Amino acid sequence: MKYICLVLGFLFLACGVIGIFVPLLPTTPFLLLSAALFFRSSPRAYDWLLSHRYLGPYIRNFREERAIPLHVKVIAITLLWLTSLHCFFMLLEHWLLKALIGAVAIGVTLYLLSFKTSSKRRDK
């Protein structure tokens, strides 16, 4: 079971890293799941993830404050809407798909805005 958790931890870590660049794929939930799996399977991987220069602050800020830094919210929502509008106007023709993309973009935006804004810019 320990090895399964470790493999799944790295799989969800990869999804979280991809989520940094793909607007509709969430980053923080995948990183939190990865941290939980590493906690159960490998203290070394867990410590590495929490002390990682770029990924660690996502987990620490969310775990400590249940908040998202303002710059992360702005970047996430901007990329979300740029991608959604590109799909809406350039790629999709059917109105149902356009409505679905619009609903997802509105839902994700409201979800991101529902978290309080962190006072910290970045842990160093």
MODELLER restraints for C-alpha pairs under 7 A, 6 or more apart:
rsr = mdl.restraints
at = mdl.atoms
rsr.add(forms.Gaussian(group=physical.xy_distance, feature=features.Distance(at['CA:2:A'], at['CA:41:A']), mean=4.77, stdev=0.5))
rsr.add(forms.Gaussian(group=physical.xy_distance, feature=features.Distance(at['CA:3:A'], at['CA:41:A']), mean=6.84, stdev=0.5))
rsr.add(forms.Gaussian(group=physical.xy_distance, feature=features.Distance(at['CA:5:A'], at['CA:37:A']), mean=5.27, stdev=0.5))
rsr.add(forms.Gaussian(group=physical.xy_distance, feature=features.Distance(at['CA:5:A'], at['CA:38:A']), mean=6.90, stdev=0.5))
rsr.add(forms.Gaussian(group=physical.xy_distance, feature=features.Distance(at['CA:5:A'], at['CA:41:A']), mean=5.79, stdev=0.5))
rsr.add(forms.Gaussian(group=physical.xy_distance, feature=features.Distance(at['CA:6:A'], at['CA:37:A']), mean=6.41, stdev=0.5))
rsr.add(forms.Gaussian(group=physical.xy_distance, feature=features.Distance(at['CA:6:A'], at['CA:38:A']), mean=5.93, stdev=0.5))
rsr.add(forms.Gaussian(group=physical.xy_distance, feature=features.Distance(at['CA:6:A'], at['CA:41:A']), mean=5.56, stdev=0.5))
rsr.add(forms.Gaussian(group=physical.xy_distance, feature=features.Distance(at['CA:6:A'], at['CA:42:A']), mean=6.85, stdev=0.5))
rsr.add(forms.Gaussian(group=physical.xy_distance, feature=features.Distance(at['CA:9:A'], at['CA:34:A']), mean=4.27, stdev=0.5))
rsr.add(forms.Gaussian(group=physical.xy_distance, feature=features.Distance(at['CA:9:A'], at['CA:37:A']), mean=5.15, stdev=0.5))
rsr.add(forms.Gaussian(group=physical.xy_distance, feature=features.Distance(at['CA:9:A'], at['CA:38:A']), mean=5.83, stdev=0.5))
rsr.add(forms.Gaussian(group=physical.xy_distance, feature=features.Distance(at['CA:10:A'], at['CA:34:A']), mean=6.71, stdev=0.5))
rsr.add(forms.Gaussian(group=physical.xy_distance, feature=features.Distance(at['CA:12:A'], at['CA:30:A']), mean=5.35, stdev=0.5))
rsr.add(forms.Gaussian(group=physical.xy_distance, feature=features.Distance(at['CA:12:A'], at['CA:31:A']), mean=6.78, stdev=0.5))
rsr.add(forms.Gaussian(group=physical.xy_distance, feature=features.Distance(at['CA:12:A'], at['CA:33:A']), mean=6.86, stdev=0.5))
rsr.add(forms.Gaussian(group=physical.xy_distance, feature=features.Distance(at['CA:12:A'], at['CA:34:A']), mean=5.39, stdev=0.5))
rsr.add(forms.Gaussian(group=physical.xy_distance, feature=features.Distance(at['CA:13:A'], at['CA:30:A']), mean=6.32, stdev=0.5))
rsr.add(forms.Gaussian(group=physical.xy_distance, feature=features.Distance(at['CA:13:A'], at['CA:31:A']), mean=5.67, stdev=0.5))
rsr.add(forms.Gaussian(group=physical.xy_distance, feature=features.Distance(at['CA:13:A'], at['CA:34:A']), mean=5.48, stdev=0.5))
rsr.add(forms.Gaussian(group=physical.xy_distance, feature=features.Distance(at['CA:15:A'], at['CA:30:A']), mean=6.41, stdev=0.5))
rsr.add(forms.Gaussian(group=physical.xy_distance, feature=features.Distance(at['CA:16:A'], at['CA:26:A']), mean=6.76, stdev=0.5))
rsr.add(forms.Gaussian(group=physical.xy_distance, feature=features.Distance(at['CA:16:A'], at['CA:27:A']), mean=4.32, stdev=0.5))
rsr.add(forms.Gaussian(group=physical.xy_distance, feature=features.Distance(at['CA:16:A'], at['CA:28:A']), mean=6.72, stdev=0.5))
rsr.add(forms.Gaussian(group=physical.xy_distance, feature=features.Distance(at['CA:16:A'], at['CA:30:A']), mean=4.84, stdev=0.5))
rsr.add(forms.Gaussian(group=physical.xy_distance, feature=features.Distance(at['CA:16:A'], at['CA:31:A']), mean=5.45, stdev=0.5))
rsr.add(forms.Gaussian(group=physical.xy_distance, feature=features.Distance(at['CA:17:A'], at['CA:27:A']), mean=6.65, stdev=0.5))
rsr.add(forms.Gaussian(group=physical.xy_distance, feature=features.Distance(at['CA:19:A'], at['CA:25:A']), mean=4.59, stdev=0.5))
rsr.add(forms.Gaussian(group=physical.xy_distance, feature=features.Distance(at['CA:19:A'], at['CA:26:A']), mean=5.26, stdev=0.5))
rsr.add(forms.Gaussian(group=physical.xy_distance, feature=features.Distance(at['CA:19:A'], at['CA:27:A']), mean=4.67, stdev=0.5))
rsr.add(forms.Gaussian(group=physical.xy_distance, feature=features.Distance(at['CA:20:A'], at['CA:27:A']), mean=5.75, stdev=0.5))
rsr.add(forms.Gaussian(group=physical.xy_distance, feature=features.Distance(at['CA:23:A'], at['CA:76:A']), mean=6.47, stdev=0.5))
rsr.add(forms.Gaussian(group=physical.xy_distance, feature=features.Distance(at['CA:23:A'], at['CA:79:A']), mean=5.74, stdev=0.5))
rsr.add(forms.Gaussian(group=physical.xy_distance, feature=features.Distance(at['CA:23:A'], at['CA:80:A']), mean=4.76, stdev=0.5))
rsr.add(forms.Gaussian(group=physical.xy_distance, feature=features.Distance(at['CA:24:A'], at['CA:80:A']), mean=6.48, stdev=0.5))
rsr.add(forms.Gaussian(group=physical.xy_distance, feature=features.Distance(at['CA:28:A'], at['CA:58:A']), mean=6.22, stdev=0.5))
rsr.add(forms.Gaussian(group=physical.xy_distance, feature=features.Distance(at['CA:28:A'], at['CA:59:A']), mean=6.86, stdev=0.5))
rsr.add(forms.Gaussian(group=physical.xy_distance, feature=features.Distance(at['CA:31:A'], at['CA:59:A']), mean=6.72, stdev=0.5))
rsr.add(forms.Gaussian(group=physical.xy_distance, feature=features.Distance(at['CA:32:A'], at['CA:59:A']), mean=6.12, stdev=0.5))
rsr.add(forms.Gaussian(group=physical.xy_distance, feature=features.Distance(at['CA:35:A'], at['CA:46:A']), mean=5.86, stdev=0.5))
rsr.add(forms.Gaussian(group=physical.xy_distance, feature=features.Distance(at['CA:35:A'], at['CA:49:A']), mean=6.99, stdev=0.5))
rsr.add(forms.Gaussian(group=physical.xy_distance, feature=features.Distance(at['CA:38:A'], at['CA:45:A']), mean=5.84, stdev=0.5))
rsr.add(forms.Gaussian(group=physical.xy_distance, feature=features.Distance(at['CA:38:A'], at['CA:46:A']), mean=4.89, stdev=0.5))
rsr.add(forms.Gaussian(group=physical.xy_distance, feature=features.Distance(at['CA:39:A'], at['CA:46:A']), mean=5.44, stdev=0.5))
rsr.add(forms.Gaussian(group=physical.xy_distance, feature=features.Distance(at['CA:49:A'], at['CA:55:A']), mean=6.70, stdev=0.5))
rsr.add(forms.Gaussian(group=physical.xy_distance, feature=features.Distance(at['CA:49:A'], at['CA:56:A']), mean=5.77, stdev=0.5))
rsr.add(forms.Gaussian(group=physical.xy_distance, feature=features.Distance(at['CA:50:A'], at['CA:56:A']), mean=4.27, stdev=0.5))
rsr.add(forms.Gaussian(group=physical.xy_distance, feature=features.Distance(at['CA:50:A'], at['CA:59:A']), mean=6.95, stdev=0.5))
rsr.add(forms.Gaussian(group=physical.xy_distance, feature=features.Distance(at['CA:57:A'], at['CA:122:A']), mean=6.52, stdev=0.5))
rsr.add(forms.Gaussian(group=physical.xy_distance, feature=features.Distance(at['CA:57:A'], at['CA:123:A']), mean=5.70, stdev=0.5))
rsr.add(forms.Gaussian(group=physical.xy_distance, feature=features.Distance(at['CA:61:A'], at['CA:67:A']), mean=6.50, stdev=0.5))
rsr.add(forms.Gaussian(group=physical.xy_distance, feature=features.Distance(at['CA:62:A'], at['CA:68:A']), mean=6.49, stdev=0.5))
rsr.add(forms.Gaussian(group=physical.xy_distance, feature=features.Distance(at['CA:67:A'], at['CA:115:A']), mean=5.61, stdev=0.5))
rsr.add(forms.Gaussian(group=physical.xy_distance, feature=features.Distance(at['CA:67:A'], at['CA:116:A']), mean=4.91, stdev=0.5))
rsr.add(forms.Gaussian(group=physical.xy_distance, feature=features.Distance(at['CA:67:A'], at['CA:117:A']), mean=5.31, stdev=0.5))
rsr.add(forms.Gaussian(group=physical.xy_distance, feature=features.Distance(at['CA:67:A'], at['CA:118:A']), mean=4.97, stdev=0.5))
rsr.add(forms.Gaussian(group=physical.xy_distance, feature=features.Distance(at['CA:68:A'], at['CA:115:A']), mean=6.59, stdev=0.5))
rsr.add(forms.Gaussian(group=physical.xy_distance, feature=features.Distance(at['CA:68:A'], at['CA:116:A']), mean=6.54, stdev=0.5))
rsr.add(forms.Gaussian(group=physical.xy_distance, feature=features.Distance(at['CA:68:A'], at['CA:117:A']), mean=5.15, stdev=0.5))
rsr.add(forms.Gaussian(group=physical.xy_distance, feature=features.Distance(at['CA:68:A'], at['CA:118:A']), mean=5.16, stdev=0.5))
rsr.add(forms.Gaussian(group=physical.xy_distance, feature=features.Distance(at['CA:69:A'], at['CA:117:A']), mean=5.42, stdev=0.5))
rsr.add(forms.Gaussian(group=physical.xy_distance, feature=features.Distance(at['CA:69:A'], at['CA:118:A']), mean=4.43, stdev=0.5))
rsr.add(forms.Gaussian(group=physical.xy_distance, feature=features.Distance(at['CA:69:A'], at['CA:119:A']), mean=6.66, stdev=0.5))
rsr.add(forms.Gaussian(group=physical.xy_distance, feature=features.Distance(at['CA:69:A'], at['CA:120:A']), mean=6.38, stdev=0.5))
rsr.add(forms.Gaussian(group=physical.xy_distance, feature=features.Distance(at['CA:69:A'], at['CA:121:A']), mean=6.01, stdev=0.5))
rsr.add(forms.Gaussian(group=physical.xy_distance, feature=features.Distance(at['CA:70:A'], at['CA:117:A']), mean=5.72, stdev=0.5))
rsr.add(forms.Gaussian(group=physical.xy_distance, feature=features.Distance(at['CA:70:A'], at['CA:118:A']), mean=6.59, stdev=0.5))
rsr.add(forms.Gaussian(group=physical.xy_distance, feature=features.Distance(at['CA:73:A'], at['CA:112:A']), mean=6.83, stdev=0.5))
rsr.add(forms.Gaussian(group=physical.xy_distance, feature=features.Distance(at['CA:77:A'], at['CA:109:A']), mean=6.24, stdev=0.5))
rsr.add(forms.Gaussian(group=physical.xy_distance, feature=features.Distance(at['CA:80:A'], at['CA:105:A']), mean=6.73, stdev=0.5))
rsr.add(forms.Gaussian(group=physical.xy_distance, feature=features.Distance(at['CA:81:A'], at['CA:105:A']), mean=6.73, stdev=0.5))
rsr.add(forms.Gaussian(group=physical.xy_distance, feature=features.Distance(at['CA:84:A'], at['CA:101:A']), mean=6.39, stdev=0.5))
rsr.add(forms.Gaussian(group=physical.xy_distance, feature=features.Distance(at['CA:84:A'], at['CA:105:A']), mean=6.69, stdev=0.5))
rsr.add(forms.Gaussian(group=physical.xy_distance, feature=features.Distance(at['CA:88:A'], at['CA:98:A']), mean=5.46, stdev=0.5))
rsr.add(forms.Gaussian(group=physical.xy_distance, feature=features.Distance(at['CA:92:A'], at['CA:98:A']), mean=6.47, stdev=0.5))
